Amino acid sequence: MKYKSLEDIEAAKLLISHPGQTLIDTIEAKNISQTELASRMGRPIKTINEIIQGKTAITPETAIQLERVLGISAEFWIEREQNYRLELAEIAETETLLEKSQWLQNFPLSGMKKLGWIDYSKNEIIEQFNAILSFFSVSSVDAYHSHYEIEEVKVAYRMLNTGDKNKHNVNAWLRKGEIQAYELPNVEFDATKFKSALNGIKTIMANHPDDYFIQLQNLCLQAGVKVVHTPCLPKTRLHGSTRWINNMALIQLSNQYQRNDIFWFTFFHEAGHILKHGKKDVFVEGLQYTADGQIKEDEANKFAVKYTFSEKEEGALYQKIINEVDKVKFINQYAKEINTHPATIIGRLAKKGKIHDSIGWSHGFYKKVDLSK
């Protein structure tokens, strides 16, 4: 939109002219009265007068009649009318957005711009509105609330509330995940292929190569599951999300803690939601769940435990490690034996208070994963 401020609007209102003004100038130049024009067009004088006053729009039928009577093309009159109506709409829209400027404060605009989610050249209200509304793919503030209230109900179905999370930031994070998902090819979901792919993904987890995320994304995509990484915005602290969009399975990871064992546990947790729960379910890790929702969270946790470091493997570890002098070395060897990463074992033991978490860093088991590059 070309109008940016109240000053622009006031100037536009002084300069704007409706097609009726062009019509009166034309018939005066041709020395034709309104009465004669009405007669030649076969229209009531009242209609012609209302067009000249800007009270009635020039319709395609009227434009054709004006072409025949005045010799000026119907396309000219239609375009003149359209341009006038568009300008009126832009003025009205600009006024509406300026009145609702406080709504923009719901979003971390500078943060979203820094991440490349939105773009605006100047810190002008209208540019910021255009950027944020385009990002959410909605036409107005009212449309945003209407659409995302429905989405929030889906998210909240198995959740108590967003706690201290800014719901607009949560919406923005989820929306970015959608945009990233649409950029990936569409492959029909195949549960058998996806479950089979998880064994290969476990090997990727165990080895943690530099291109682990690309390998993860490709293996999942072959089974019809889209995996994307979306950095967190302020006041969200979301770990991940699982949902179905237009019959498209989507796992969205934030890498909130930037630690390999947590990253992989989160992935397998979300994979559990995909395989064990329905397409209508929406899961957002980092929000508080209802009792019903927590049951499914627990199921997904058990699924992740199975693939990262199972309870059976954990029990065997306790029996074997007792007599080991170099327990850290043993954990490293045991991780290779069960095809997992030692950080996963260290993280589990630390969480249960068996060892101190610092061991994971001091011995190089924990890796700080950076997916922003």
Secondary structure, 3 states (H helix, E strand, C coil): CCCCCHHHHHHHHHHCCCHHHHHHHHHHHCCCCHHHHHHHHCCCHHHHHHHHCCCCCCCHHHHHHHHHHHCCCHHHHHHHHHHHHHHHHHHHHHHHHHHCHHHHHHCCHHHHHHCCCCCCCCCCHHHHHHHHHHHHCCCCHHHHHHHHHHHHHHHHCCEEECCCCCHHHHHHHHHHHHHHHHCCCCCCCCHHHHHHHHHHHHHHHHHCCCCHHHHHHHHHHHCCEEEEECCCCCCCCCCEEEEEECCEEEEEECCCCCEHHHHHHHHHHHHHHHHHCCCCCCEEECCEECHHHHHHHHHHHHHHHHHHCCHHHHHHHHHHHCCCCCHHHHHHHHHHHCCCCHHHHHHHHHHCCCCCCHHHHHCCCCCECCCCC
